Amino acid sequence: MPRPAEFKDKPFKHTIFLKIAEAIQASADSDEAPIALHVGDTWCDLPEELLTPLPEEPWNERLSRYGNTRGETELRRRLAAKLREQNKLPVSSPDEVQIVFGATGGLYLAMQKLLEPGDEVIVLSPQWTIFRVVASTARVRIVEAPFFHRIADEPDGNLAAWIEPFLSERTRAIYFNNPNNPSGVMMLPEHIEQVASFAVEHDLWVFSDEAYEDFVWINAPYVSIGSLPGMYERTVSVFSFSKSYAAAGLRLGYVAAPPGVIAALNPGHVGVGYEPNRSSQVEGIRGLERSAEVVGRLQKLYREGRQAALESIKVPHLPAEGSFYLFLDLRDRWKGLSDDQKLERMLSAGVICSPGAPFGEAYDGFARFCYTSEPPEKVAEAARRTADL
């Protein structure tokens, strides 16, 4: 067991992302500062709709007092309706919704309360980088199954055959996010159905990360896996205001699941923060009331950023079907390069992307290019600079 003295001078782990941040800071005042597109962020300010009060807001009173540990009833009521109508989930009441500290908090609670230390989660890879940290904090082991580049190359492939080699006697769950961060590839309904059948066959939980549900760029239906027959009871569906409402700073997310699952997750939420931030929830209610305006405007702006990137990009990439990203295939150009050499090359080119390895061991040589973190004209310039990577 580690003792206090062992942590006295413990430094931050010097990851590639910390090195990137330091390099950007060092060049911040320079005329040759790189265009930084390595964070999955937005160039838009927090929408005014979230800051503008509704005509009546009885839930916006006495915010000095503690609230409901599951989240404000009005917010959960509105989300239950949204989940039924938009996601086709069989949510019967607000009791099947838990407000959490961003999607991150929802995924942590799912693993911490539904799994045992040492249990394994098959991750359809590449995956959101922070998921590895979340799983480690919950003392759960992730097993990466290279996946999204395969459905891009072989959309009619046998998905079960791709996933089955990663099963073990410790496997308890499967995780994916769709549309995918970082690849930009989207699972079609037939892919979702195959993953659902696999989960049922092997009696697995499904942790469905749906942060990018509103950003689908191809003419294909978006399907929440929990809406399929027999899947709701084994699925923890996790959503976020961070992407759909350009509101990452609010740290506002929500989980949809059967009442028994919510009852299991709630004590974990109480243990790490007691209740969700009430002020953020007020802004979330305003956003939901004006959802068509906010989400519609962001979709238009981000579509323009995507188009600017696609028209100017100079390197091969996976298809940009959804989310905020192009996944650049730099394997021929970056073969054998260390993290420091990759960073040096990005600084020389004047464009910073996220190296692929942190998104999955099979994706060293790829890089994630985020086309929503700067306005379209700047994204276009960054895309042109990728030729020098």
LOKOL-267216 format. One record per residue (C-alpha): residue in three letters; y negated, x negated, z. Coordinates in steps of 0.02 Angstrom, whole numbers, plus 32768, in hexadecimal, padded with zeros to 4 digits. Each point is the difference from the previous one (the first is absolute). Example, Ala and Ser with C-alpha at 12.3 -4.5 7.8 and 13.67 -1.06 7.14 Angstrom:
<recs>
ALA_80E1_7D99_8186
SER_7F54_7FBB_7FDF
</recs>
This chain:
<recs>
MET_8000_8000_8000
PRO_7F58_7FB2_7FCD
ARG_7F8F_7FD2_8092
PRO_7F42_8014_8005
ALA_7FE2_7F45_7FEB
GLU_8055_8005_7F56
PHE_7F75_806F_7FBD
LYS_7F6A_7FA2_8046
ASP_7FD1_7FA7_7F5E
LYS_8068_8062_7F84
PRO_7FA0_8008_7F5A
PHE_8000_8088_7F7E
LYS_8089_7FE6_7F80
HIS_7FAD_7FAC_7F6B
THR_803E_8078_7F7A
ILE_7FC9_8001_7F4A
PHE_7F90_8095_8028
LEU_7FA7_7FA0_808B
LYS_7FE8_7F6F_7F88
ILE_7FB9_8077_7F7E
ALA_7F87_8049_807F
GLU_7FC5_7F53_8034
ALA_7FE8_7FC9_7F4C
ILE_7F9C_809C_7FD5
GLN_7F94_7FE9_809B
ALA_7FE0_7F4A_7FD3
SER_7FBF_8032_7F54
ALA_7FA4_809E_8037
ASP_7F52_7FB9_7FE4
SER_802C_7FA7_7F60
ASP_7FCF_8038_7F51
GLU_80B5_7FE5_7FD1
ALA_804F_806F_8085
PRO_80A4_8048_7FBC
ILE_801B_80B9_7FE1
ALA_8073_8032_808E
LEU_8080_8084_7FD2
HIS_8089_7FD1_807A
VAL_7FE6_8090_807C
GLY_8035_80B1_7FD6
ASP_7F54_8044_8027
THR_7F76_8069_7FB3
TRP_7F54_7FD2_7FC0
CYS_7FC4_80B0_802E
ASP_7FA6_802A_80A2
LEU_8047_8080_8079
PRO_7FE5_80A6_7FA6
GLU_7F69_8065_8038
GLU_8070_8099_800C
LEU_8056_7FB3_8097
LEU_7F5A_7FDE_8055
THR_7FB1_80AB_7FDE
PRO_8028_8087_8082
LEU_804D_80A4_7FCA
PRO_7F9F_809F_802B
GLU_806D_8019_809A
GLU_805F_7F75_8059
PRO_8043_803B_80A7
TRP_8076_7F6A_7FFF
ASN_7F68_7F8C_7FFE
GLU_7FD2_8027_80B4
ARG_8018_7F9E_80A1
LEU_8043_7F68_7FA7
SER_7FEC_7FA6_80A6
ARG_809E_8058_803B
TYR_80B6_7FDD_7FDA
GLY_8051_8066_7F77
ASN_80AE_8032_7FC7
THR_8076_7F6A_7FF5
ARG_804A_8048_7F60
GLY_7F53_800F_7FB2
GLU_7F7D_8087_7FF5
THR_8053_80A8_7FE0
GLU_7F84_802C_7F76
LEU_8026_7F5F_7FA2
ARG_80BB_8018_8011
ARG_7FF1_80B5_7FC8
ARG_7FA4_7FCC_7F62
LEU_8079_7F72_7FDF
ALA_8097_8073_8015
ALA_7FB7_8070_7F78
LYS_7FDD_7F6A_7F90
LEU_80B2_7FBE_8018
ARG_804A_80A8_7FD0
GLU_7F92_801D_7F69
GLN_7FEB_7F51_7FB8
ASN_809C_7FA3_803A
LYS_8076_8096_8004
LEU_8041_7FCA_80AB
PRO_804A_808D_8069
VAL_7F83_7FE8_808D
SER_7FFE_80A1_8063
SER_7F7A_7FDA_8082
PRO_7F83_7F7D_803E
ASP_8088_7FCA_807C
GLU_8052_7FA4_7F6F
VAL_7F69_7F8E_7FE9
GLN_7FD0_7F69_806C
ILE_7F57_7FAD_7FE6
VAL_8012_7F42_800A
PHE_7F9B_7F5F_7FF4
GLY_800A_7FF2_7F44
ALA_80A3_8000_7F9E
THR_8025_7F5C_8059
GLY_800C_805B_80A6
GLY_8072_8085_7FB8
LEU_807B_7F82_7FB9
TYR_8001_7F9E_80A2
LEU_8026_809C_8066
ALA_808C_8032_7F89
MET_8059_7F59_8013
GLN_7FDA_7FEA_80B8
LYS_803C_80AD_8036
LEU_8089_802A_7F82
LEU_8055_7F57_7FEE
GLU_804A_7F80_8078
PRO_7FCF_7F48_8009
GLY_8062_7FA1_7F7C
ASP_801B_8097_7F90
GLU_7FE2_7FE0_7F47
VAL_7F8D_8059_7F87
ILE_801D_7FEB_7F46
VAL_7F56_7FE7_7FAF
LEU_7FE9_802A_7F48
SER_7FA1_7F64_7FD0
PRO_7F7A_7FC5_7FDE
GLN_7FB5_8053_8097
TRP_7F5C_800C_805E
THR_7FED_7F58_8058
ILE_7FD8_8045_80AD
PHE_80A4_8061_8006
ARG_8058_7F5E_802C
VAL_7F8D_7FE9_8097
VAL_8014_80B6_8034
ALA_80BD_7FF4_7FF9
SER_8001_7F5C_8060
THR_7F92_804C_8087
ALA_807C_8090_800F
ARG_808C_7F7D_8009
VAL_8050_8043_7F63
ARG_8044_7F93_7F73
ILE_7FCF_8021_7F4B
VAL_8073_7FDC_7F6E
GLU_7FA7_7FF6_7F58
ALA_804F_8052_7F68
PRO_7FA2_7FC8_7F62
PHE_7FD8_80A6_7FAF
PHE_7F5A_802F_7FB2
HIS_8001_7F80_7F74
ARG_80AF_803E_7FD7
ILE_7FCF_80B6_7FEA
ALA_7F70_7FC3_7F93
ASP_807D_7FA1_7F92
GLU_808F_807C_800D
PRO_7FC1_80AE_802E
ASP_80AC_804D_7FE1
GLY_805C_7F82_806D
ASN_807E_8025_8088
LEU_7F92_7FF1_809A
ALA_808F_8013_807C
ALA_8056_7F69_7FB1
TRP_7F60_7F9B_8019
ILE_7FEF_8031_80B7
GLU_80B5_8004_803C
PRO_8017_7F42_800A
PHE_7F7D_7FFC_808A
LEU_805C_807B_8071
SER_804F_7FC0_80A0
GLU_804B_804B_809D
ARG_7F52_7FEE_804D
THR_7FA4_8061_7F78
ARG_7FAB_8099_8049
ALA_7F6E_8027_7F8A
ILE_7FB2_7FE6_7F57
TYR_7F45_7FE4_7FE3
PHE_7F95_800B_7F64
ASN_7F4C_8024_7FD1
ASN_7FD9_8062_7F64
PRO_7F9B_7FE7_7F94
ASN_8025_7F4F_802E
ASN_7F93_7F80_8053
PRO_7FFE_7F78_7FBD
SER_8054_801E_7F58
GLY_7FA3_809A_7FC3
VAL_80A7_8047_7FC5
MET_8028_80B5_8029
MET_80A8_804D_8029
LEU_801F_8099_7F93
PRO_8055_809E_8042
GLU_80AA_7FC5_7FC3
HIS_7FEB_7F5D_8060
ILE_7FD0_805E_809E
GLU_809A_806F_7FED
GLN_8073_7F68_7FF1
VAL_7FB8_7FB0_809C
ALA_8013_80A6_805C
SER_80B8_800B_7FCF
PHE_801B_7F4E_803A
ALA_7FB0_8026_80A9
VAL_806B_809B_8018
GLU_80A0_7FA7_7FCC
HIS_7FE3_7F75_807F
ASP_7FAD_806D_8086
LEU_7F5D_7F9E_8001
TRP_7F52_8027_803C
VAL_7F7D_7FF9_7F77
PHE_7F53_7FBB_8028
SER_7F93_803E_7F71
ASP_7F56_7FAA_7FF5
GLU_7F91_8072_7F98
ALA_7F57_7FAC_8017
TYR_7FDC_8003_7F44
GLU_803A_80B2_7FDE
ASP_7F59_8030_7FAF
PHE_7FFA_7F6E_7F86
VAL_807C_8020_7F76
TRP_7FC3_7FC5_7F54
ILE_8090_8038_7F92
ASN_8032_80AD_7FC7
ALA_808D_8017_807C
PRO_8015_806C_809C
TYR_7FF0_7FB0_80AA
VAL_8090_8032_8072
SER_800A_7FED_80BD
ILE_80B5_7FD7_8029
GLY_7FFD_8071_8099
SER_7FE8_8096_7F8E
LEU_80AE_7FED_7FB4
PRO_8090_806C_8042
GLY_804B_7FB9_809F
MET_7F82_7F72_800E
TYR_7F79_8041_8075
GLU_806C_7FEA_809D
ARG_8020_7F47_7FDA
THR_7F55_7FD1_7FBB
VAL_7F65_7FBF_8059
SER_7F73_801D_7F84
VAL_7F68_7F94_8024
PHE_7F53_801E_7FB7
SER_7F53_7FB3_8011
PHE_7F49_802B_7FF0
SER_7FDD_7F49_7FD8
LYS_8021_800D_7F45
SER_7FE6_80B7_7FD3
TYR_7F58_8008_805C
ALA_7FC4_7F4A_7FF3
ALA_8007_7FFE_80BE
ALA_806B_7F6C_8036
GLY_7F88_7FDB_808E
LEU_8024_80A7_8053
ARG_80B6_7FCC_8021
LEU_8039_80B2_7FE4
GLY_80AE_802B_7FC3
TYR_8083_8085_801D
VAL_80BB_8019_8004
ALA_805F_809A_7FC7
ALA_80B0_801C_8044
PRO_806A_8084_8057
PRO_7FC8_8031_80B1
GLY_8088_7F98_8054
VAL_7FC7_7F63_7FA5
ILE_7F4A_801F_802D
ALA_8036_801A_80B5
ALA_8054_7F55_7FFA
LEU_7F6B_7FA8_7FB0
ASN_7F79_8049_806F
PRO_8028_7F9F_80A1
GLY_7FF7_7F5E_7F9C
HIS_7F53_8030_7FC5
VAL_7FCC_8029_80B3
GLY_8042_7F57_8038
VAL_7F99_7F99_7F85
GLY_7F5C_8061_7FFC
TYR_8016_80A8_8057
GLU_7FAD_806C_7F7C
PRO_7FB8_7FEE_7F50
ASN_7F46_7FDC_7FF1
ARG_7FAB_80A8_800F
SER_7F63_7FCE_7F9D
SER_806C_7FC6_7F6F
GLN_805C_80A4_8004
VAL_7F5C_8060_7FF2
GLU_7FD9_7F9C_7F63
GLY_80B0_8020_7FC0
ILE_7FEA_80BC_8010
ARG_7F5D_7FF5_7F9D
GLY_8059_7F9C_7F7B
LEU_808D_807E_7FF1
GLU_7F83_808E_7FEF
ARG_7FAF_7FA3_7F70
SER_809D_7FAE_7FBD
ALA_7FEB_8034_7F4A
GLU_7F54_7FAE_7FF6
VAL_802C_7F60_805F
VAL_80AB_7FDC_7FB5
GLY_7FC9_8036_7F52
ARG_7F6C_7F89_8002
LEU_8069_7F6E_803E
GLN_8085_8022_7F7C
LYS_7F7B_7FF7_7F78
LEU_7FB3_7F5F_8042
TYR_80A7_7FAA_8018
ARG_803E_8038_7F57
GLU_7F68_7FA8_7FB6
GLY_802C_7F62_8062
ARG_80B2_8007_7FC2
GLN_7FC7_8015_7F4C
ALA_7F87_7F6F_8012
ALA_808D_7F92_803F
LEU_807B_8034_7F79
GLU_7F84_7FE3_7F74
SER_7FD7_7F4F_803C
ILE_809E_7FBD_8052
LYS_8045_7F62_7FB2
VAL_80AB_7FED_8050
PRO_809F_806A_7FFE
HIS_8014_8081_808A
LEU_806C_8091_8037
PRO_7FC8_80AD_7FC4
ALA_7F6B_8044_8062
GLU_8046_80AF_801F
GLY_7FB4_8023_80AA
SER_7FAD_7FB9_809E
PHE_7F73_7F7F_7FF1
TYR_8057_7F69_7FB5
LEU_8039_7F97_7F6E
PHE_8093_7F8F_802D
LEU_7FE3_7F65_7F97
ASP_8097_7F9F_7FC2
LEU_7FCF_7F4A_8014
ARG_80AE_7FB9_8012
ASP_7FF1_7F8E_7F69
ARG_7F53_7FC3_8036
TRP_801E_7FEF_80BC
LYS_80B1_7FBC_7FFF
GLY_8014_7F7C_8087
LEU_7F50_8016_8047
SER_7FE5_8000_80BC
ASP_7F91_8081_8054
ASP_7F74_7F81_8009
GLN_800F_7FDA_7F47
LYS_7FFD_80B9_7FD5
LEU_7F63_8017_8068
GLU_7FB0_7F69_7FAC
ARG_8027_804A_7F56
MET_7FB6_80A8_8031
LEU_7F62_7FAE_8041
SER_7FEF_7F9D_7F60
ALA_8014_809E_7F99
GLY_7F84_805D_806C
VAL_8072_8093_802A
ILE_8066_8019_809E
CYS_80A0_8067_7FFB
SER_808B_8014_8080
PRO_8093_7F8B_7FDD
GLY_80A1_8060_7FE7
ALA_8078_7FB0_807C
PRO_7FBD_805A_809B
PHE_802A_80A5_7FA8
GLY_80B6_7FCC_7FEB
GLU_8068_7F62_7FF4
ALA_802F_802A_7F4C
TYR_7F4A_8007_7FC9
ASP_7FC3_7F4E_8013
GLY_7FA1_7FDF_7F5E
PHE_7FB1_80AE_7FFB
ALA_7F52_802B_803E
ARG_7FAF_80A5_8031
PHE_7F59_8028_7FAD
CYS_7FA2_8090_8055
TYR_7F8D_805C_7F87
THR_7FAE_8071_8083
SER_7FB2_7F7F_8073
GLU_7F6D_7FDB_7F8B
PRO_7F9F_806B_7F81
PRO_804C_800C_7F50
GLU_7F8C_7F81_7FAF
LYS_802F_7F7D_8081
VAL_80B8_802D_7FF0
ALA_7FF4_7FE5_7F44
GLU_7FB7_7F52_801A
ALA_8088_7FD6_807E
ALA_8084_803B_7F86
ARG_7FBA_7F8D_7F79
ARG_8008_7F6E_8079
THR_80BA_801B_801B
ALA_801C_7F9F_7F5F
ASP_7FD6_7F64_8065
LEU_8080_8020_8087
</recs>
